[in-house]
Amino acid sequence: MIAQQVKEIIENQLENAQVFIRDFTGGGDHLEVNVVWPGFEGMSRVRQQQTVYGLLNHLIGDGKPIHALSMKTWAVAPAELSRPADAYYGI
């Protein structure tokens, strides 16, 4: 499952990251990824997302497993991520 692979890549590269993923179409190729990583502290939101995209770029695009990727990043988890919905898996 590509979502599990994405989670593992992020967690392996960003130590202590918490990763929540939702497949928002059910087809496995449209993912919403939410990443909480203390290492984002002091980075702009753009830089945070560039960091994650850099880890996943080889999986995104035509002929690749991920067609669309939506992302949110934080250095500290917002309250709504402390109780992820059933559609999410992670941490």
C-alpha positions, -999 to +999 in steps of 0.1 A: +000+000+000+015+033-011+002+052+019+021+029+043+052+034+021+049+072+023+045+070+061+076+049+064+097+071+042+088+102+062+093+086+096+126+070+085+140+104+072+125+127+098+133+113+132+104+117+157+079+127+130+043+119+135+026+111+102-012+110+094-023+100+060-057+099+044-066+084+010-092+109+000-106+091-031-102+055-020-081+047-051-047+049-033-033+076-056-047+107-040-033+113-006-036+139+022-004+138+043-001+157+076+033+157+092+043+169+127+080+171+132+099+192+157+126+198+131+102+221+113+106+247+141+118+279+126+112+269+090+087+287+067+057+266+058+070+265+022+104+251+034+086+225+056+066+212+026+096+213+003+113+191+028+086+165+027+081+167-011+118+161-015+114+128+003+084+118-018+091+133-052+101+100-068+066+087-060+046+116-074+035+122-110+025+106-143+031+069-142+040+069-106+020+057-076+008+091-064-013+112-087-021+140-062-007+149-028-022+174-004+000+183+026+000+202+059+030+204+082+036+216+118+064+217+143+038+211+171+007+191+166-026+211+165-053+198+188-073+182+159-045+159+151-043+145+186-074+125+179-071+115+142-103+104+125-108+068+115-099+078+080-064+086+092-037+062+103-004+070+118+016+079+148 
